[in-house]
Amino acid sequence: MQTSGSRTALAASLFLVVLYSTPPQVTAAPRPYSAPLPPRPTVVTGFDAPEKRWQPGHRGVDLAAVPGVAVSTAGAGRVRFAGRVAGRPVVSVQHPDGLITTYEPVEATVGEGDPVSRGDTIGTLVAGHPGCPTLTCLHWGARRGVGRDAEYLNPLGLLGAVRVRLKPLNAGEP
């Protein structure tokens, strides 16, 4: 015969088992970034980080598009730069999380210091990105930091679109 104390202990134990065996309800947080070209741009040249920061590489991705298409900011922030670099039109946006995204060649419709929300139009795409394998490309870049401390990132990672591939430690092992 069980006493009321043992029933209470049994009920408490059962409650704890149910509580800790039930998976928590997880809701996906909205992503703070989206693609700068709607609806889902085609990547024609991928990200290729150099081994050393001064070496050649491709510090962003090239997205296929047509001239004159509206380019939107990938995330909320403030326009850091809108002008020409090496003769090409460039827009860069500073985001609150410390990232800087760049868009090139884009004729700006925004000015330095303008606040922008994710998806706001920042300019129009023009032809002229060197090395673009299609008619026109948007070069989209992302970095954390500036100058010598800049760390270039694959902007597709902002969309959750980067695949992680694990490789064996030794090349000959499966």
Backbone as CSV, one residue per row, in Angstrom:
resi,resn,N_x,N_y,N_z,CA_x,CA_y,CA_z,C_x,C_y,C_z
1,MET,0.834,-1.175,0.000,0.000,0.000,0.000,0.884,1.246,0.000
2,GLN,0.549,2.173,-0.919,1.352,3.384,-1.038,0.801,4.467,-0.131
3,THR,1.709,5.219,0.454,1.300,6.338,1.281,1.168,7.576,0.410
4,SER,0.560,8.599,0.957,0.398,9.828,0.174,1.747,10.459,-0.138
5,GLY,2.737,10.276,0.715,4.080,10.804,0.466,4.744,10.106,-0.704
6,SER,4.586,8.785,-0.795,5.213,8.058,-1.907,4.487,8.358,-3.210
7,ARG,3.142,8.569,-3.123,2.403,8.951,-4.338,2.844,10.323,-4.831
8,THR,3.084,11.228,-3.929,3.537,12.565,-4.298,4.918,12.497,-4.937
9,ALA,5.800,11.676,-4.356,7.151,11.517,-4.921,7.083,10.883,-6.298
10,LEU,6.196,9.880,-6.467,6.029,9.234,-7.761,5.493,10.225,-8.800
11,ALA,4.518,11.020,-8.405,3.937,12.017,-9.317,4.990,13.057,-9.703
12,ALA,5.787,13.492,-8.750,6.835,14.476,-9.030,7.882,13.885,-9.965
13,SER,8.251,12.630,-9.748,9.219,11.961,-10.619,8.680,11.840,-12.032
14,LEU,7.405,11.442,-12.148,6.787,11.310,-13.463,6.741,12.651,-14.174
15,PHE,6.424,13.708,-13.442,6.384,15.056,-14.025,7.752,15.443,-14.580
16,LEU,8.814,15.169,-13.805,10.163,15.508,-14.249,10.563,14.706,-15.488
17,VAL,10.183,13.428,-15.527,10.505,12.595,-16.692,9.818,13.162,-17.931
18,VAL,8.539,13.498,-17.812,7.803,14.058,-18.949,8.374,15.412,-19.343
19,LEU,8.688,16.243,-18.362,9.216,17.574,-18.626,10.523,17.512,-19.398
20,TYR,11.449,16.667,-18.974,12.764,16.623,-19.605,12.841,15.715,-20.823
21,SER,11.818,14.902,-21.055,11.841,14.055,-22.252,11.063,14.673,-23.403
22,THR,10.314,15.724,-23.142,9.575,16.409,-24.194,10.493,17.432,-24.843
23,PRO,10.674,17.364,-26.174,11.560,18.342,-26.814,10.996,19.749,-26.682
24,PRO,11.877,20.725,-26.468,11.398,22.106,-26.350,10.843,22.584,-27.688
25,GLN,9.891,23.470,-27.626,9.322,24.064,-28.827,10.299,25.115,-29.331
26,VAL,10.853,24.871,-30.491,11.839,25.780,-31.057,11.206,26.489,-32.243
27,THR,11.279,27.781,-32.209,10.795,28.546,-33.355,11.999,29.199,-34.009
28,ALA,12.050,29.104,-35.289,13.181,29.684,-36.021,13.103,31.201,-35.963
29,ALA,14.202,31.785,-35.537,14.264,33.248,-35.517,14.372,33.739,-36.955
30,PRO,13.723,34.837,-37.257,13.839,35.356,-38.620,15.283,35.754,-38.904
31,ARG,15.724,35.467,-40.104,17.088,35.828,-40.500,17.165,37.346,-40.685
32,PRO,18.246,37.951,-40.201,18.374,39.400,-40.342,18.806,39.830,-41.749
33,TYR,19.177,38.860,-42.604,19.663,39.193,-43.938,18.860,38.447,-45.004
34,SER,18.799,39.064,-46.180,18.159,38.431,-47.335,18.999,38.727,-48.576
35,ALA,18.697,38.029,-49.658,19.445,38.206,-50.906,19.205,39.609,-51.467
36,PRO,20.236,40.222,-52.060,20.094,41.578,-52.591,19.372,41.652,-53.933
37,LEU,19.147,40.504,-54.559,18.409,40.451,-55.823,17.265,39.466,-55.667
38,PRO,16.046,39.872,-56.029,14.923,38.941,-55.897,14.825,38.039,-57.120
39,PRO,14.143,36.925,-57.085,13.701,36.291,-55.841,14.795,35.420,-55.260
40,ARG,15.506,34.685,-56.119,16.611,33.844,-55.657,17.692,33.892,-56.730
41,PRO,18.697,34.722,-56.542,19.702,34.923,-57.592,20.563,33.688,-57.830
42,THR,21.105,33.613,-59.034,22.015,32.523,-59.412,23.454,32.966,-59.170
43,VAL,24.189,32.158,-58.444,25.601,32.442,-58.194,26.393,31.955,-59.401
44,VAL,27.117,32.872,-60.052,27.921,32.492,-61.215,29.414,32.439,-60.897
45,THR,29.832,33.114,-59.841,31.206,33.010,-59.344,31.128,32.981,-57.825
46,GLY,31.695,31.932,-57.238,31.614,31.768,-55.793,32.689,32.511,-55.033
47,PHE,32.580,32.444,-53.736,33.522,33.055,-52.798,34.806,32.217,-52.778
48,ASP,35.949,32.875,-52.809,37.232,32.194,-52.779,38.198,33.032,-51.956
49,ALA,38.238,32.760,-50.659,39.091,33.541,-49.763,40.551,33.204,-50.005
50,PRO,41.394,34.217,-50.096,42.828,33.937,-50.250,43.408,33.413,-48.939
51,GLU,44.510,32.690,-49.040,45.157,32.169,-47.843,45.687,33.315,-46.982
52,LYS,46.286,34.315,-47.617,46.771,35.521,-46.933,45.988,36.703,-47.481
53,ARG,45.696,37.676,-46.655,44.796,38.754,-47.059,45.272,39.552,-48.272
54,TRP,46.564,39.577,-48.529,47.083,40.345,-49.664,47.128,39.526,-50.954
55,GLN,46.835,38.241,-50.878,46.880,37.395,-52.063,45.585,37.510,-52.871
56,PRO,45.642,37.094,-54.154,44.428,37.156,-54.972,43.374,36.168,-54.496
57,GLY,42.151,36.508,-54.751,41.004,35.662,-54.400,39.742,36.348,-54.860
58,HIS,38.620,35.794,-54.529,37.333,36.410,-54.864,36.595,36.635,-53.560
59,ARG,36.614,37.869,-53.084,36.121,38.234,-51.759,34.640,38.592,-51.783
60,GLY,33.860,37.727,-52.353,32.417,37.913,-52.452,31.868,36.891,-53.417
61,VAL,30.638,37.098,-53.852,30.023,36.227,-54.852,29.478,37.102,-55.973
62,ASP,29.450,36.555,-57.180,28.843,37.249,-58.313,27.487,36.617,-58.579
63,LEU,26.471,37.453,-58.633,25.108,37.002,-58.860,24.657,37.462,-60.243
64,ALA,24.157,36.527,-61.065,23.698,36.858,-62.415,22.451,37.734,-62.343
65,ALA,22.392,38.725,-63.226,21.243,39.631,-63.267,21.235,40.345,-64.611
66,VAL,20.279,41.244,-64.778,20.199,42.056,-65.993,20.471,43.511,-65.616
67,PRO,21.040,44.280,-66.539,21.287,45.695,-66.230,19.982,46.418,-65.891
68,GLY,20.068,47.327,-64.946,18.914,48.140,-64.576,18.043,47.557,-63.482
69,VAL,18.333,46.321,-63.044,17.531,45.722,-61.979,17.817,46.449,-60.658
70,ALA,16.797,46.561,-59.825,16.962,47.194,-58.513,17.746,46.274,-57.587
71,VAL,18.697,46.853,-56.881,19.499,46.117,-55.905,19.057,46.580,-54.525
72,SER,18.808,45.625,-53.636,18.362,45.989,-52.292,19.419,45.618,-51.262
73,THR,19.371,46.287,-50.137,20.321,45.991,-49.077,19.939,44.665,-48.432
74,ALA,20.952,43.877,-48.109,20.719,42.557,-47.531,20.224,42.645,-46.090
75,GLY,20.521,43.743,-45.417,20.112,43.890,-44.019,20.014,45.350,-43.633
76,ALA,19.407,45.582,-42.491,19.248,46.949,-41.987,20.605,47.529,-41.604
77,GLY,20.715,48.835,-41.716,21.957,49.501,-41.326,21.990,50.931,-41.794
78,ARG,23.196,51.394,-42.072,23.410,52.764,-42.522,24.389,52.718,-43.693
79,VAL,24.100,53.512,-44.730,24.981,53.550,-45.894,26.328,54.113,-45.448
80,ARG,27.356,53.324,-45.645,28.711,53.703,-45.241,29.431,54.427,-46.368
81,PHE,29.141,53.989,-47.624,29.792,54.584,-48.784,28.875,54.434,-49.985
82,ALA,28.802,55.464,-50.791,28.081,55.427,-52.066,28.863,56.315,-53.027
83,GLY,29.600,55.681,-53.921,30.444,56.443,-54.837,31.210,55.520,-55.758
84,ARG,32.363,55.990,-56.207,33.153,55.221,-57.168,34.448,54.739,-56.533
85,VAL,34.773,53.487,-56.868,36.041,52.882,-56.473,36.643,52.307,-57.749
86,ALA,37.832,52.742,-58.099,38.504,52.308,-59.329,37.604,52.514,-60.544
87,GLY,36.837,53.602,-60.523,35.982,53.942,-61.655,34.641,53.229,-61.698
88,ARG,34.386,52.330,-60.761,33.117,51.585,-60.753,32.243,52.036,-59.592
89,PRO,30.911,52.085,-59.810,29.997,52.509,-58.741,29.811,51.419,-57.682
90,VAL,29.969,51.825,-56.427,29.914,50.894,-55.296,29.044,51.486,-54.198
91,VAL,28.293,50.607,-53.522,27.542,50.987,-52.318,27.964,50.017,-51.222
92,SER,28.223,50.536,-50.034,28.481,49.660,-48.886,27.591,50.091,-47.731
93,VAL,27.158,49.089,-46.964,26.237,49.317,-45.848,26.848,48.746,-44.578
94,GLN,26.871,49.555,-43.525,27.337,49.133,-42.200,26.117,48.636,-41.428
95,HIS,26.194,47.408,-40.919,25.082,46.805,-40.185,25.362,46.849,-38.685
96,PRO,24.320,46.859,-37.869,24.504,46.974,-36.417,25.345,45.858,-35.801
97,ASP,25.387,44.674,-36.431,26.164,43.559,-35.880,27.646,43.643,-36.238
98,GLY,28.064,44.747,-36.887,29.466,44.941,-37.220,29.843,44.532,-38.638
99,LEU,28.944,43.892,-39.348,29.234,43.506,-40.731,29.112,44.705,-41.663
100,ILE,29.860,44.639,-42.743,29.749,45.611,-43.829,29.477,44.801,-45.086
101,THR,28.407,45.126,-45.791,28.132,44.460,-47.066,28.387,45.456,-48.182
102,THR,28.888,44.931,-49.317,29.195,45.778,-50.463,28.478,45.268,-51.698
103,TYR,28.148,46.203,-52.590,27.373,45.913,-53.793,28.027,46.672,-54.945
104,GLU,28.398,45.927,-56.024,29.142,46.566,-57.116,28.895,45.820,-58.413
105,PRO,28.713,46.447,-59.532,28.598,47.882,-59.835,27.140,48.344,-59.703
106,VAL,26.910,49.214,-58.766,25.557,49.698,-58.462,25.558,51.222,-58.449
107,GLU,24.732,51.804,-59.318,24.512,53.259,-59.291,23.593,53.548,-58.121
108,ALA,24.103,54.263,-57.142,23.390,54.489,-55.886,22.178,55.395,-56.035
109,THR,21.126,55.028,-55.298,19.968,55.903,-55.125,19.890,56.350,-53.662
110,VAL,20.938,56.023,-52.912,21.054,56.406,-51.503,22.353,57.183,-51.348
111,GLY,22.486,57.857,-50.220,23.699,58.620,-49.949,24.349,58.184,-48.658
112,GLU,25.603,58.546,-48.504,26.332,58.232,-47.286,25.562,58.704,-46.063
113,GLY,25.451,57.818,-45.085,24.769,58.153,-43.836,23.285,57.835,-43.826
114,ASP,22.701,57.529,-44.977,21.268,57.200,-45.026,20.985,55.902,-44.268
115,PRO,19.940,55.902,-43.424,19.540,54.643,-42.794,18.782,53.789,-43.821
116,VAL,18.980,52.472,-43.761,18.276,51.554,-44.657,17.747,50.376,-43.859
117,SER,16.635,49.830,-44.324,16.066,48.615,-43.751,16.328,47.469,-44.706
118,ARG,16.295,46.265,-44.191,16.494,45.101,-45.045,15.497,45.139,-46.195
119,GLY,16.003,44.972,-47.421,15.145,44.952,-48.597,14.940,46.301,-49.257
120,ASP,15.426,47.391,-48.647,15.304,48.711,-49.272,16.172,48.771,-50.535
121,THR,15.660,49.411,-51.561,16.441,49.605,-52.780,17.553,50.610,-52.495
122,ILE,18.784,50.235,-52.899,19.935,51.114,-52.681,20.511,51.609,-54.000
123,GLY,20.028,51.058,-55.131,20.522,51.490,-56.428,20.121,50.527,-57.526
124,THR,20.691,50.773,-58.715,20.413,49.903,-59.858,21.719,49.310,-60.363
125,LEU,21.618,48.066,-60.811,22.777,47.349,-61.312,23.137,47.833,-62.709
126,VAL,24.433,48.036,-62.943,24.921,48.413,-64.266,25.917,47.354,-64.730
127,ALA,26.120,47.267,-66.017,27.102,46.329,-66.564,28.500,46.834,-66.233
128,GLY,29.462,45.940,-66.251,30.837,46.398,-66.069,31.609,45.728,-64.970
129,HIS,31.104,44.635,-64.416,31.890,43.945,-63.394,32.909,43.046,-64.092
130,PRO,34.207,43.325,-63.931,35.235,42.535,-64.612,35.176,41.059,-64.199
131,GLY,35.335,40.195,-65.173,35.347,38.769,-64.895,33.988,38.126,-64.788
132,CYS,32.951,38.898,-64.968,31.592,38.360,-64.882,31.350,37.421,-66.064
133,PRO,30.979,36.161,-65.803,30.781,35.221,-66.907,29.426,35.346,-67.619
134,THR,28.570,36.251,-67.156,27.273,36.467,-67.803,27.177,37.926,-68.240
135,LEU,26.058,38.282,-68.858,25.864,39.646,-69.340,26.156,40.682,-68.252
136,THR,25.577,40.481,-67.085,25.762,41.417,-65.971,25.785,40.640,-64.660
137,CYS,26.617,41.070,-63.740,26.722,40.448,-62.413,26.676,41.514,-61.331
138,LEU,26.073,41.144,-60.226,26.212,41.937,-59.007,27.282,41.254,-58.176
139,HIS,28.345,41.983,-57.861,29.347,41.462,-56.926,28.883,41.858,-55.532
140,TRP,28.591,40.845,-54.709,28.091,41.060,-53.351,29.140,40.547,-52.384
141,GLY,29.613,41.439,-51.509,30.636,41.067,-50.548,30.194,41.328,-49.124
142,ALA,30.900,40.700,-48.183,30.636,40.904,-46.757,31.962,40.814,-46.013
143,ARG,32.119,41.689,-45.036,33.328,41.630,-44.217,33.016,42.147,-42.819
144,ARG,33.870,41.733,-41.914,33.798,42.224,-40.541,35.108,42.958,-40.297
145,GLY,35.024,44.201,-39.895,36.220,44.992,-39.645,36.634,45.783,-40.875
146,VAL,37.644,46.621,-40.680,38.131,47.474,-41.764,39.652,47.430,-41.822
147,GLY,40.174,47.854,-42.959,41.620,47.946,-43.121,42.320,46.608,-42.945
148,ARG,43.437,46.647,-42.238,44.248,45.439,-42.026,43.521,44.365,-41.233
149,ASP,42.530,44.774,-40.454,41.804,43.826,-39.604,40.567,43.241,-40.277
150,ALA,40.313,43.617,-41.521,39.106,43.141,-42.204,39.157,41.635,-42.422
151,GLU,38.063,40.985,-42.103,37.910,39.553,-42.351,36.775,39.400,-43.369
152,TYR,37.122,38.926,-44.556,36.123,38.755,-45.601,35.356,37.460,-45.366
153,LEU,34.045,37.543,-45.543,33.155,36.412,-45.293,32.390,36.071,-46.562
154,ASN,31.967,34.831,-46.669,31.106,34.432,-47.773,29.716,35.006,-47.494
155,PRO,29.222,35.934,-48.314,27.922,36.536,-48.022,26.766,35.541,-48.073
156,LEU,26.950,34.423,-48.760,25.890,33.409,-48.781,25.642,32.833,-47.394
157,GLY,26.649,32.920,-46.522,26.484,32.495,-45.139,25.445,33.324,-44.400
158,LEU,25.239,34.565,-44.827,24.222,35.415,-44.212,22.818,34.888,-44.498
159,LEU,22.705,34.094,-45.558,21.403,33.540,-45.957,21.234,32.110,-45.465
160,GLY,22.244,31.571,-44.815,22.203,30.174,-44.403,22.402,29.247,-45.586
161,ALA,23.059,29.740,-46.634,23.184,28.969,-47.872,24.562,28.355,-48.071
162,VAL,25.393,28.359,-47.044,26.730,27.789,-47.181,26.689,26.356,-46.672
163,ARG,27.160,25.433,-47.496,27.199,24.025,-47.104,28.526,23.733,-46.432
164,VAL,28.461,23.007,-45.331,29.664,22.599,-44.633,29.988,21.182,-45.080
165,ARG,31.209,20.980,-45.525,31.655,19.660,-45.948,32.834,19.264,-45.077
166,LEU,32.696,18.142,-44.402,33.779,17.645,-43.565,34.690,16.782,-44.415
167,LYS,35.978,16.960,-44.227,36.968,16.183,-44.972,37.789,15.382,-43.973
168,PRO,38.314,14.233,-44.416,39.143,13.435,-43.492,40.416,14.187,-43.127
169,LEU,40.948,13.881,-41.947,42.175,14.525,-41.507,43.351,14.129,-42.392
170,ASN,43.385,12.866,-42.792,44.438,12.376,-43.669,43.845,12.122,-45.037
171,ALA,44.479,12.626,-46.070,43.929,12.546,-47.422,43.640,11.120,-47.870
172,GLY,44.391,10.130,-47.410,44.191,8.759,-47.856,43.075,8.015,-47.138
173,GLU,42.562,8.563,-46.034,41.525,7.871,-45.252,40.141,8.225,-45.778
174,PRO,39.201,7.266,-45.691,37.820,7.553,-46.127,37.109,8.441,-45.134
